[in-house]
């Protein structure tokens, strides 16, 4: 895959958003005007039962009421949240296959050899919300703070085990940035989702977990201790827990997500889906669910979300290049 720069990305976006408007036949236009006529598949690239899966199912239920057709959630966990991408690449651009678009796709496209492109192969529909991330340890852990964790890791190089919800995910890259900044080696243990990882931390299989606040119920129940969060400011849910920025460690991790369709989705179909999901995300059942995980609505319309995707893709490329340059400059050991 040849990466886009920001200008190329925006040109691609402009063409992509106009694809459905000009070349459609009269038959296709008639089908679009009657859309949807059958159930729609919503791919969620995370395991069933996790916080994202639950909130997306509630969102799908509310959107289906507006669309007057079922929205069937299909879980495709693994590969750092990117398993929806090849499915979107193969799907017909008719609006009957759509997917949640998590932040890791923009990073992994620059770090792994993949056949898909997160800009070229998708049509943005809307942005919904974003995750808050944190560092958690078992309640019985000797680590009472991030400083404790870093101090131990320096004394025991390569022994600290840290779990994330997948290689290349935002929690993984945030922790990698922290450890690279501190000159610490550690063992990264990827999991397919939050629930699997949280139980690994709580049971002591790994020493530290980094994840979105799907871990909130486990912190609230006393199974886990939250050491810090990665937001710009302290969490409303945990006002006594410091941010990494506040601790002087300078790592801020944000991970907005939205809904996309395959490349070439007709504009009329995009508008229908956009309107249904925009109304659904405002429903109290959805707002209450994401509030459990310290999330707020971060709505962006189709064009604004597309621009955000382009800017994020370009920013991830700069971040990957910067990290590669800094690692190359380290002396061989």
Order of alpha helices (4+ residues) and beta strands (2+ residues): alpha-alpha-beta-alpha-beta-alpha-beta-alpha-beta-beta-alpha-beta-alpha-beta-alpha-beta-alpha-beta-beta-alpha-alpha-beta-alpha
